[in-house]
């Protein structure tokens, strides 16, 4: 049996809360899709957000294993999603498209003492 060794970096955590709901999705395409990318239920990337059914929870390389988890309810760190996945949609747009997900934009803010 032939084995292939692949190095994988640390997983990117896009969640801003431990409470979430995700459904299985088969990611389409020939290129890796990063966590935080808006996806449709048929597994296609939707960088502009319109037509998205959820947010990809973990990085997926469909050429190796197309199975992924699509976040449909929860709280995400939206600036991290935008940075990691290169998403162009504004949080306000995403809130109307995916009402079950809260798009936190101030996760790095700490209250004054």
C-alpha positions in Angstrom: 0.0 0.0 0.0 1.3 3.4 -1.0 1.2 6.1 1.7 1.5 9.9 1.2 2.6 12.1 4.0 1.1 15.6 4.1 2.0 18.4 6.5 -1.0 20.3 7.8 -0.9 23.5 9.8 -3.0 24.3 12.8 -6.8 24.5 12.2 -8.2 28.0 12.1 -11.0 28.6 14.6 -13.6 31.0 13.1 -16.0 30.5 16.0 -16.6 33.2 18.6 -18.7 30.9 20.8 -18.7 27.2 21.7 -22.4 26.8 20.8 -23.1 26.1 17.2 -24.9 23.9 14.7 -23.3 22.5 11.5 -24.5 20.2 8.8 -22.4 18.0 6.4 -21.5 19.4 3.0 -19.6 18.1 0.1 -17.2 20.9 -1.1 -17.0 21.3 -4.9 -14.0 22.4 -7.0 -10.3 21.7 -7.5 -8.8 24.1 -5.0 -8.7 24.1 -1.2 -11.5 26.2 0.4 -10.6 28.0 3.6 -12.6 28.1 6.8 -14.9 31.1 6.9 -15.9 30.9 3.3 -19.7 31.3 2.7 -21.0 28.2 0.9 -24.2 27.0 -0.7 -25.7 23.7 0.3 -24.4 22.3 -3.0 -20.8 23.0 -1.9 -20.0 26.0 -4.0 -18.1 29.0 -2.7 -20.0 32.3 -2.5 -17.3 34.9 -1.6 -19.8 37.8 -2.0 -22.2 36.1 0.4 -25.4 36.4 -1.6 -26.9 32.9 -2.1 -24.9 31.4 0.8 -26.5 28.8 3.0 -23.8 28.7 5.7 -20.1 29.2 6.5 -17.5 26.6 6.1 -16.3 25.6 9.5 -12.9 24.1 8.6 -10.4 24.2 5.7 -11.3 21.6 3.1 -9.3 20.4 0.2 -11.8 18.7 -2.2 -9.1 16.9 -4.1 -8.1 15.0 -0.9 -11.4 14.8 1.0 -14.4 16.9 -0.1 -16.3 16.4 3.2 -16.8 19.5 5.3 -19.0 21.1 7.9 -21.3 24.0 7.1 -22.1 26.3 10.0 -25.8 27.2 10.0 -26.2 28.5 13.5 -23.7 30.1 15.8 -21.4 33.1 16.4 -18.4 33.7 14.1 -15.4 36.1 14.3 -16.2 37.8 11.0 -12.8 39.7 10.7 -11.0 36.4 11.0 -13.3 34.8 8.3 -12.6 37.7 6.0 -8.9 37.5 6.5 -8.5 33.7 6.3 -11.0 33.1 3.5 -10.7 36.4 1.5 -14.4 37.0 1.8 -15.6 40.3 0.3 -19.1 40.4 1.9 -19.8 42.9 4.7 -21.2 41.6 8.0 -24.5 43.6 7.4 -25.0 41.7 4.2 -24.2 38.3 5.8 -26.7 39.0 8.6 -29.5 39.3 6.1 -28.4 36.2 4.1 -27.7 34.0 7.1 -30.0 35.1 10.0 -29.0 32.0 12.2 -25.4 33.2 12.4 -24.2 36.1 14.5 -21.3 37.9 12.8 -19.1 39.4 15.5 -16.9 42.2 14.4 -15.6 43.4 17.8 -14.1 40.1 19.1 -10.8 41.8 20.0 -12.4 44.6 22.0 -12.0 44.4 25.8 -14.0 46.7 28.1 -12.2 49.4 30.1 -11.4 48.6 33.7 
